[in-house]
Amino acid sequence: MRVRKPIAPALAVFGLLVLAGCAPRTGAGQSAPAPIDEARLEAGIDRAMGGADTCVVVADTRSGHTLYQYGNAGVCMRPLPPCSTFNIANSLIGLDLGLVTPKTVFKWDGTPQPVKAWETDADMSKAFKNSIVWWDQRLAQSVGHDRYAEELKAFDYGGRDPVGPVTEFWLGPSVGGGLDISTLQQVGFLKRFYAGQLPIKPETAAFARQIMLDETRTDAKGRAYVMSGKTGSCSSIADGSRGVGWWVGRLQGPNRDLLFAASVEAANALPGEEVQQRIKDIFADAGLWPAGS
């Protein structure tokens, strides 16, 4: 299922390449990143979550160049609802517009929630970690449809169009949401975010990076590996018979700095939290970071 390089034309479409004059190059005193064992990575994906509806993209954070792609162009460019991975962009928008601060707490109104962890007052960090949908919906009401349309175009985020109810446009067609993004576009958005290429304040980006931190592991030499990211799960078609599970983010280690996006879109698709755990295990088996304890 691996798509072999080069795939530059597809990357150009989604903005993963930067201008040649801006792309960092390996020079004197700067070692090249360690190569990826593609065979081990592909074998791990095949075993754990592979199939015709799976896409996994791994790219170099500095250059944006795709280093590995599991899934063909039709799968990896397929427009899908972002589900709760949209919380990354939503947090950036809310913070940068001054509608919330890192300390803003929204009060839970007592309405029963589908997830017990959502039945609580929460600030942005807590809402992000637990994917508290009502929290982002309340923020969305403050942003409004017209401002979302402006911001998504400025971010070049997926289809860039917040079609549907302002509190649900990222949650898939089963609730009337029409915003879409492909797996390759997820990586493109992350590249622009981590490269400082989004039209946002530095302090906004810094706080978003902080709340995206997920797990740190240490290898036998005492070197740290840091994974950041966001999960997401929702229906991918209007009748709810198919869904998508997401895990997107960044993996920083002593000899690599990688962006990744993984999606599984299918009937009874893996939820985002399961995609997250499987990708962590797959990356460990492929030697990209240490195995968990």
C-alpha positions in Angstrom: 0.0 0.0 0.0 3.0 2.3 0.2 3.2 5.1 -2.4 6.8 5.5 -3.4 8.4 8.9 -3.8 8.6 11.2 -5.7 5.1 12.6 -5.3 5.9 16.3 -5.5 3.0 17.2 -7.8 0.5 16.0 -5.3 2.3 17.8 -2.5 2.3 21.1 -4.4 -1.4 21.0 -4.6 -1.7 21.0 -0.9 1.0 23.4 0.0 3.4 20.9 1.5 6.4 22.3 -0.4 8.0 25.6 0.5 9.9 27.8 -1.9 13.3 26.5 -2.6 14.9 29.6 -1.2 13.1 29.2 2.1 13.5 25.4 2.6 16.2 24.6 5.2 19.1 22.6 3.8 21.5 20.3 5.6 24.8 22.1 5.8 28.0 22.0 7.7 27.4 21.1 11.3 23.9 20.0 10.6 23.3 16.3 10.3 20.7 14.9 7.9 17.7 13.2 9.6 17.9 9.5 10.1 16.2 7.6 7.3 12.9 5.8 7.9 12.7 2.1 7.7 9.7 2.1 5.3 9.4 -1.7 5.2 9.0 -2.0 8.9 6.6 1.0 9.0 4.4 -0.5 6.2 4.4 -3.9 7.8 3.2 -2.4 11.0 0.4 -0.5 9.4 -0.7 -3.5 7.4 -0.9 -5.6 10.6 -2.6 -3.0 12.8 -4.9 -0.8 10.7 -4.1 -1.3 7.0 -6.6 -1.5 4.2 -8.0 0.2 1.2 -9.5 3.0 3.4 -6.4 3.8 5.4 -4.0 6.6 4.8 -0.8 7.4 6.8 1.4 10.3 5.8 4.8 11.1 7.4 6.6 14.2 6.4 9.7 16.1 7.4 8.7 19.1 9.6 11.4 21.4 8.3 11.0 20.9 4.6 7.4 19.6 4.4 8.6 16.8 2.1 6.7 13.6 2.4 8.9 10.8 3.6 6.4 8.0 3.6 2.8 7.5 2.4 0.5 4.5 3.0 -2.5 4.6 0.7 -3.0 5.8 -2.8 -3.7 9.4 -3.9 -7.4 8.7 -4.0 -7.5 7.7 -0.4 -4.9 10.3 0.9 -6.6 13.2 -1.0 -10.1 12.1 -0.1 -12.1 15.0 1.5 -13.1 14.0 5.0 -14.7 15.8 7.9 -12.0 16.9 10.3 -14.0 16.0 13.4 -12.2 17.0 16.6 -8.9 17.5 14.8 -10.5 20.9 13.9 -9.9 21.8 17.6 -6.4 22.8 16.6 -7.6 25.4 14.1 -10.5 26.4 16.3 -8.2 27.0 19.3 -5.9 29.2 17.1 -8.8 31.2 15.8 -10.5 31.8 19.2 -7.2 32.8 20.9 -6.0 35.0 18.1 -9.3 36.9 17.9 -9.2 37.4 21.6 -12.5 35.6 22.2 -10.9 33.3 24.8 -7.6 33.3 26.7 -5.6 30.3 28.0 -7.4 30.8 31.3 -10.9 31.2 30.1 -13.2 28.7 31.7 -16.6 27.8 30.2 -19.1 26.5 32.6 -20.9 23.2 31.9 -24.6 23.9 31.8 -25.6 20.6 33.4 -26.9 19.0 30.1 -26.1 15.3 30.0 -23.2 14.6 27.7 -22.4 11.5 25.6 -19.0 11.3 27.3 -18.8 11.6 31.1 -15.6 13.5 30.9 -17.4 16.3 29.2 -19.7 17.0 32.1 -17.4 19.5 33.8 -16.3 23.1 33.6 -13.3 23.4 31.4 -10.6 25.8 30.1 -9.1 25.4 26.7 -6.4 22.9 27.8 -8.9 20.6 29.4 -11.4 20.9 26.5 -8.6 20.1 24.0 -7.3 17.1 25.8 -10.8 15.6 26.3 -12.3 16.7 22.9 -15.1 18.4 24.8 -17.5 19.2 21.8 -19.8 21.6 23.7 -16.8 23.7 24.6 -15.8 24.2 21.0 -19.4 24.7 20.0 -19.7 27.6 22.5 -16.5 29.2 21.1 -17.9 28.7 17.6 -21.0 30.7 18.5 -18.7 33.6 19.4 -16.6 33.4 16.2 -19.6 33.2 13.8 -19.9 31.8 10.3 -18.5 34.9 8.4 -15.4 35.1 10.5 -14.7 31.4 10.1 -15.0 31.8 6.4 -12.3 34.4 6.5 -10.0 32.6 8.9 -10.2 29.2 7.1 -9.3 30.9 3.8 -6.3 32.6 5.5 -5.2 29.3 7.0 -5.8 27.5 3.7 -7.5 24.9 5.8 -8.9 21.9 3.9 -11.9 22.9 1.7 -11.9 26.3 3.5 -15.7 26.5 3.6 -17.6 26.3 6.9 -20.7 24.8 5.3 -23.5 23.9 7.7 -24.5 25.0 11.3 -21.9 27.2 12.9 -21.6 24.8 15.8 -21.3 21.6 13.8 -19.7 22.3 10.4 -16.6 20.4 11.3 -18.4 17.3 12.7 -19.5 15.6 9.4 -22.4 15.4 7.1 -24.6 13.4 9.5 -25.1 16.7 11.5 -25.1 18.9 8.4 -21.4 19.7 8.5 -19.7 20.4 5.2 -16.1 21.4 6.1 -13.7 18.8 4.7 -9.9 18.1 4.7 -7.8 15.3 3.3 -5.1 13.5 5.1 -2.4 15.2 2.9 -4.0 18.6 3.7 -3.8 17.8 7.4 -0.1 17.5 7.1 0.1 20.7 5.0 -1.8 22.6 7.7 0.5 21.3 10.4 3.5 22.2 8.3 2.3 25.8 8.0 1.5 25.9 11.7 4.8 24.6 13.0 6.7 26.7 10.4 5.1 29.9 11.7 3.4 30.5 8.3 -0.1 31.0 9.7 -1.4 34.6 10.2 -1.5 34.3 13.9 0.3 35.9 16.9 3.4 34.0 18.2 1.9 33.7 21.6 -1.2 32.0 20.1 1.0 29.5 18.3 3.1 28.9 21.4 0.0 28.1 23.6 -1.5 25.8 20.9 1.8 23.9 20.7 1.6 23.5 24.5 -1.9 22.0 24.6 -1.1 19.7 21.7 1.7 18.0 23.7 0.6 14.4 24.2 3.4 12.0 25.4 7.2 12.0 26.1 9.2 8.8 26.0 12.9 8.3 26.8 15.2 5.8 25.0 17.9 3.7 26.6 20.4 6.6 26.1 18.2 9.0 28.0 17.2 10.9 24.9 13.7 12.4 24.8 11.0 11.8 22.1 8.0 14.1 22.2 4.7 13.4 20.4 2.0 16.0 20.0 -1.3 15.8 18.3 -5.1 15.6 18.2 -7.5 12.8 17.7 -10.9 13.0 16.0 -13.9 10.7 15.2 -17.2 11.3 13.5 -19.5 10.1 10.7 -18.1 10.6 7.2 -21.4 10.3 5.3 -24.9 11.7 5.9 -26.6 8.5 6.9 -23.9 7.7 9.6 -23.1 4.3 8.2 -19.4 5.2 7.7 -17.1 7.1 9.9 -13.5 8.4 10.1 -10.9 8.1 12.9 -8.0 10.6 12.9 -4.7 11.0 14.7 -2.6 14.0 13.4 0.5 15.7 14.9 4.2 15.8 15.3 7.0 13.5 16.6 10.2 15.2 17.7 13.3 13.1 18.5 17.0 13.5 18.7 17.6 12.6 15.0 14.2 13.3 13.4 11.4 15.9 13.4 8.3 14.4 11.8 4.8 15.5 11.0 2.1 12.8 10.6 -1.5 12.3 9.8 -3.4 9.0 9.9 -7.0 8.4 8.9 -9.2 5.4 8.7 -12.5 5.9 6.9 -14.8 3.0 6.7 -18.0 1.3 8.1 -17.3 0.8 11.8 -14.1 2.8 11.4 -11.6 2.9 14.3 -12.2 5.8 16.7 -9.5 8.4 16.8 -8.3 7.2 20.2 -7.7 3.7 18.8 -5.9 5.2 15.7 -3.7 7.2 18.1 -2.7 4.1 20.1 -2.1 2.0 17.1 0.1 4.6 15.4 2.1 5.0 18.6 2.7 1.3 18.6 3.5 1.2 14.9 6.0 4.0 15.2 7.7 2.2 18.1 7.9 -1.0 16.1 9.4 0.9 13.2 12.0 2.5 15.4 10.7 6.0 15.2 10.5 6.4 18.9 10.8 4.1 22.0 8.3 1.5 23.0 5.9 2.4 25.7 6.2 0.9 29.2 
